[in-house]
Amino acid sequence: MEDSMEARAYLKYARISPRKVGVVLDLIRNKPANVAMAILKNTPKAAGEPLTKLLKSAVANAENNNNMDVSRLYVAQCFVCPGPILKRIRPRAQGRAFRILKRTSHVTMVLKEKE
């Protein structure tokens, strides 16, 4: 059965909050690869650009490593996990320090072929 065939791509340490990435991933989950690409290109969100690159990478992996048919690919799974948090300090009034959390994301995208 060809169902086990899948192509994966990972985006690690992306300097964007997992919450912001998740919103965009929800738009493309279970969509055909070409439709997902169009959605990402026309979504005015910061996560759109890195996710477009990730989708291109996953499609290239499917084509070159697994000999899959590009026209039948769809986004089977896509999820984001929080990466390490960069902790920074912002000076505030009366000598206090406020902590700024610069969050990072690890994104995983899995493509499969439609039956």
C-alpha positions as CSV (number, residue, x, y, z in Angstrom):
1,M,0.0,0.0,0.0
2,E,1.3,3.4,-1.0
3,D,-0.4,5.1,2.0
4,S,2.8,4.8,4.2
5,M,4.7,7.0,1.7
6,E,5.1,10.5,3.1
7,A,7.5,13.4,2.7
8,R,8.5,15.5,5.7
9,A,10.1,18.8,6.1
10,Y,11.1,20.6,9.3
11,L,11.6,24.3,10.1
12,K,13.5,24.6,13.4
13,Y,14.3,27.7,15.5
14,A,12.0,30.0,13.5
15,R,12.0,33.4,15.3
16,I,8.3,33.7,15.5
17,S,5.8,32.7,18.2
18,P,4.2,29.3,17.9
19,R,0.8,30.9,18.4
20,K,1.2,33.0,15.3
21,V,2.5,30.1,13.2
22,G,-0.4,27.9,14.4
23,V,-3.0,30.3,13.0
24,V,-1.5,30.1,9.5
25,L,-1.0,26.3,9.7
26,D,-4.8,25.9,10.5
27,L,-5.5,27.5,7.1
28,I,-3.5,24.9,5.1
29,R,-4.1,21.6,7.0
30,N,-5.5,18.8,4.7
31,K,-5.4,21.1,1.6
32,P,-3.7,20.0,-1.7
33,A,-0.1,21.3,-1.9
34,N,-0.8,23.7,-4.8
35,V,-3.8,25.2,-3.0
36,A,-1.8,25.5,0.3
37,M,0.9,27.3,-1.6
38,A,-1.6,29.8,-3.0
39,I,-3.1,30.4,0.5
40,L,0.3,31.0,2.0
41,K,1.3,33.4,-0.7
42,N,-1.8,35.5,-0.2
43,T,-2.0,35.5,3.6
44,P,-0.8,38.8,5.1
45,K,0.8,37.1,8.1
46,A,4.5,37.1,9.1
47,A,4.5,33.2,9.2
48,G,3.5,33.1,5.6
49,E,7.0,33.5,4.2
50,P,8.9,30.8,6.2
51,L,6.0,28.4,5.8
52,T,6.0,28.9,2.0
53,K,9.7,27.9,2.0
54,L,8.9,24.9,4.2
55,L,6.1,23.7,1.9
56,K,8.4,24.1,-1.1
57,S,11.0,22.0,0.7
58,A,8.5,19.3,1.6
59,V,7.3,19.1,-2.1
60,A,10.9,18.9,-3.3
61,N,11.6,16.1,-0.7
62,A,8.5,14.2,-2.0
63,E,9.6,14.6,-5.6
64,N,13.3,13.9,-5.3
65,N,13.6,11.5,-2.4
66,N,10.4,9.5,-2.6
67,N,9.4,9.8,-6.3
68,M,5.9,10.9,-5.4
69,D,3.5,12.6,-7.9
70,V,3.6,16.3,-7.1
71,S,0.1,16.9,-8.6
72,R,-1.5,14.5,-6.0
73,L,0.3,15.8,-2.8
74,Y,-1.7,17.2,0.1
75,V,-0.7,18.5,3.5
76,A,-1.5,15.5,5.7
77,Q,-0.1,16.9,8.9
78,C,1.3,20.2,10.0
79,F,2.0,21.3,13.5
80,V,4.2,23.6,15.5
81,C,6.0,23.0,18.8
82,P,7.6,25.7,20.9
83,G,11.4,26.0,20.6
84,P,13.8,27.5,23.1
85,I,12.8,31.0,24.5
86,L,15.3,33.8,24.2
87,K,15.0,35.9,27.4
88,R,15.8,39.6,27.1
89,I,15.5,42.4,29.6
90,R,13.8,45.8,29.1
91,P,14.6,48.6,31.5
92,R,11.5,50.1,33.1
93,A,10.7,53.0,35.5
94,Q,12.5,53.2,38.9
95,G,15.3,50.8,38.0
96,R,13.0,47.9,37.5
97,A,13.6,45.3,34.7
98,F,10.9,43.7,32.6
99,R,11.5,40.4,31.0
100,I,10.8,40.1,27.3
101,L,10.3,36.5,26.0
102,K,11.4,36.1,22.4
103,R,9.7,32.8,21.4
104,T,10.9,30.4,18.8
105,S,9.0,27.6,16.9
106,H,9.8,24.2,15.5
107,V,7.4,23.5,12.6
108,T,6.8,20.0,11.0
109,M,5.0,19.5,7.7
110,V,4.1,16.1,6.3
111,L,2.9,15.6,2.7
112,K,1.1,12.5,1.4
113,E,-0.4,11.5,-1.9
114,K,-4.1,11.5,-2.5
115,E,-5.5,8.0,-3.2
